[in-house]
Amino acid sequence: MGVARPLRGLARHAPPGPMARETRLALFGLPLAQDMDGAPATEIFQPGYLPAPPAPVASYDDLVPPPPAAYDLDHVRERLRGLGYVE
């Protein structure tokens, strides 16, 4: 069984600068934003490796990250204690 080789030729790294962002989004099948200047460097990947690009979104600038999940610290401590990480 061979190892999958998603990249072509000697291009073993995503391009620097803005194109790196667009290339990562394309790699994970995420939409590009209409306000992005660059384009994904699809030519560095084997044909058919990248998922089909979804429709672009207007912008990622207005995204608000979700609030951090609330953790029950007592539960976390008990779980770590049960796993032997803390006494």
Buried (B, 14 or more C-beta within 10 A) or exposed (E): EEEEEEBEEEEEEBBEEEBBBBBEBBBEEBBBBEEBEBEBBBEBBEEEBBEEBEEEBEEBEEEEEEEEEEEEEEEEEEEEEEEEEEE
